[in-house]
Amino acid sequence: MPNAIEVTDLVKSYGSNRAVDGVSFAVEEGEVVAILGPNGAGKSTTVEILEGHRSRTSGDVRVLGVDPGTAGPGFRDRLGIVLQSAGVDKELTVREVLHFYRVAYSRPREVDELIAMVELEDKADERVSTLSGGQQRRVDLALGLIGDPDLIFLDEPTTGFDPAARRRSWDLVRNLTELGRTVVLTTHSLEEAEQLADRVMVLAAGRIVADGSASQLRADFGKGTRISFGLPAVDEPLSGLLDPLQGTSRGRDRRIEITTDAPTADLAHITAWATSRGLELDGLTVSSTELEDVYLGLVGEEA
């Protein structure tokens, strides 16, 4: 499958500060890539260069086959951009905003179709200023999709959404990729990245420090399997439970968490210990390292 984005040795400097420091990556057509990183890691600068809104210091960039730094209106016609805030005239109605912006595109979607896609049918003729923050965010999302783009940049797309609306918006993004659209997502929500992205790129200090699927990152950078449970009160020291474990343990308020590279052996010991005493371990769970743990381990104090 051809690449929608190709970046080689991208550098963006501001004086002696390298905001982006030799970044290289590619994004295939139809792929969803999430870019994570703390503030100042170079996420926004990288994306703005891809969009053609910021010049680069050096390196080679190709987006949809062209250099975004010199591309013309035909390139922008194929992009959809959802900013953290679109800055539309809030005295217009939702329908008026979409009619106003759709004329800028060569193959615009129908307004009523877009309104239905972002679930604003009952607000279509309301002024944007009267909408809640989450509803205004849906207008931003509709504006990003109005030109039926081949490549979509989403910047914190579900900020202000309630959990149900967030999940429906995730379904909308999945539907776009099924139609062959490519999505680049910047988000601080690790759950959103894990739910939507085929790949996760982690930036720190202007460099890519990890790139792969969420499961790959957990396998490559994770710190073992996590076993956790609630322990009922017992009239004996816990050394018989904890000392034979191969993993490390920590506890608080009778809740014990063990991180281990030998989950089978440690789990067998824990359950045998509890069974021999007739105890039930409340909320016993076994899980792989969370993406959040991997992320924090990669970016360290910058997070």
N, C-alpha and C positions, 0 to 999 in steps of 0.2 A: 504494500500500500504506500502511495507517495506521501511525502511529508508536507503538512500545512505550514510548519514553522521549522526553520533551520538557523541555528545560532552558533557561531564559531568565534571563540576568543573575544567575547564582547566586553568592552571596557567603557565605563563612564566615569570621568574624573571631574571633580570640582576643586581646582587648585591641586593641592597635595593629597586631597582625600579621594580615594577610589570608591565610589558608591557601588559600582559593579566592577569586579576584579577578575576578568578572564573567564567569563561564563560561557559554556558550550552545552547545547542540548538540541534535541529535535522533538517535534510533536507530529505524530501521524494524523492523517485525515481521519475524522471520526473518533478521535481519542479525547478523553477528558483528563486534563492535567491540572492538579491543584498545586499552587505555589504557597508554601508556608514559610514563616520566618518572623522573628521579632521586628518591632519598629526599627527602621534604619538598616535592615538587612539588605536592601536593594530590590525588594519585590516590586514596588510601585515604579521605580526607575526603569527596571527591565521591561515591565509591561507597557509603559508609556513609549519606550523605544519601539517595541513590537507594533504598537498602534500607529506609529508615525507622528506622535505628539512631542517627542523629545529626541534631540540629536544624540548620536553616540560619539565617543572619543576615538574609538578604534574597534576593529573586529568586523565580521561579516554577518549580515542578517538578511534572511529571505523569509517573507511572509506571503503565503499564497503565490509564491513564485517570483515575487518582486521585492525590491529594496524599499521598505516603508519610509525611509528617509527622503526618497525622491519620488515616491509613487503619487499618482494623480487621483482625480475623483473616482475613477473606475475601481481603484483599490478600496477606497473608503466605502464605496457602494456595497462591497462584499463583507464588511465588518459590522458586527453588532457590539456595542459597548454599554455595559451597565455600570455606571459610576456609583460611588457611595451616595451621591445626591445629584440628580439630574439638573436641578435648577430651573425647572419649567415655570411658566407663569401660572401661579396657583389660583388666579381668578378665572382661568378657563376651566371648562368642564373636562372630565376624562375624555369624552368623545372628541371634544374640540382640540385637545392637546394632540391626540393621535392623528386626527385629520390634518392638523397643521404640519406635523413632522413627516407624514408619509409621502408628501409630495417631493421630498428630497431624494427619494430612492427610485430606481428604475423598475424594481419588481416588488412593490410593497404588498404586505399582507392586508387583507380586509380588516377594517376597524372592528367590526362586530366579532370577527373571529378572534382577534387579539384580546378584546375585552373578555370573551368567554375563556380564553386560555389562562388568563390571570385572575379569573373568578371575580370580576368587578361588574357583572351584569346589572346588579341592583344599584350601582353607584355611577353608571355610565354618564348620566346627565347631572351629576353633582359637581360642584366646584372642587378642584383639587385641594383647596385650602380647608375644606370641611372634612377631608378624609383623615383617618387615623394614620399614625406613622407607618404601620405595616401596609395599609392600603396605598399610601403614597409610594411605598417601595414597590408595590405591584405595578404601579404606573411606570416607574423607572424600568422595570423588567420588560413591560410591554414595549417601551421605546427602544430597548436593546434588540428586540425581535422584529421590529416593524418592517425592516428592509429584507426580511427573509435571508439573513446573513449565512455565509459559508463558515465563518469563524466568529465566535462569540467570546468576548472578554467579560467576565462577571467579577465585580469587586464587592465582596461582602453582600451577596445578592439577597439573603434572607434576614438581614438585620431588621429587628422589630416585628418579625413574624411570630405568631403563636405556634406551638409545636405542630398542630394539625396543618396549618397553612404552610409551614416549612416543609413538611413531608410531601404535600401536594406539589410544591414548587420543585422539589427534588424529582418527582415523577415527570414534571414538565421538562426538566433538563435531560432526563433519561430518554424521553420521547424524541428530543432534538437529536441526540446522538444516534438513535435508531434510524433517523432520516439522513445520517451521514454528516451531520454538522460537527465541527470541532469546537471544543470548549476549553478555555483557559480560565481557571478559577483562582482568585486570591481570597483567602478567608482566614479568620482566626478560630473558626470552629473546626476542631479536629474531627468531630462526628460528621460534619458536612463533607469534609475532605474524604473521609473513609467511605461514606455512603455513595459519593458521586464519582470519585476519581479512579481512573484506570492506573494512574501513576501519581505519586506525590513527590514533589521536589522541595527540599528544605534548604533555604538560603540562610547564611550567617556571615556577617561581615563582608557582604558582596560576593560570596562564593557559594557554589552548590556543595553542601556537605553530605547530602544523601539524595538518591533518586531511584525510585522503584515503587512497586505496589505496596499498599499498607502491610500486607502479609510479608512481603520481602523485607521491608524495613524492620518489622518486628523480629524476623528471623536473624537478620544481619546485625542489628544494633540492640535488640532486646536483652534483658537480663534474666532470662529463664521463665519458668512457669510460676504462676501465683496460686497458692492454695490459701483460702481464708475460711474462717468459721468462728462462730460464737461458742465459747466454752462455758458450760454451767459451773457453778461453784463446786469445788472438790476439796476434800480434806487431806490433801497430800501435796508435796512440792511438785512443781511442773517439770522438774529435771528429767523424770522418766519419759515425759512426752517430748521435750525439746532437745535434750542432749544427743539422742541418736540420729537426729535429722541431719541430712547432708546439706540442706539449704540453710539460709539465714532467716531468723524469725524476729518479729516485733509484735507488740500487742498494746492495746489500750481498752480499758473498760470491758475486759473479758473477751475482746475481739482479737483474734490472733491471725496474723498474715505471714505466710512463709513464701519466700522467693527461692526457687530451686532449679537446678539443672538435672535433677533426678526425681521427677514428679511421681513416677510409678512407685519407686521404693519409699519415698517419703509419705505418699498418700496411703500406702499399705500399712506403714507403721502407725500413722495417725488413726486410721479407722480401727486397726487391731487394738490399739491402746484404749480407744473409747469403747469398743464393743466389750472388751474384757471387764470393764467397769460398769457396763449397762448404761452408758451415757449416749445421748443424742447430741450431735454437733449442729448447732443452729446455723442455717444458711450456709452450709458447706458448699463451696464453689471452687472449681479449678479452671483457670483461664490463662491464656497467653498474655504476654506483656502488652499493656495498653499502648496505643499509638501516642497518647499523651506522654507516657513515660519515655518512649523513644525520642520524641520531639524535644522534651526538656533535657535529656541526656546529650542530644546533638548540639543544641544552641546554648546550653549552660546558662550563665548569669545574664546573657543578653536578653533572655525571655522575661 
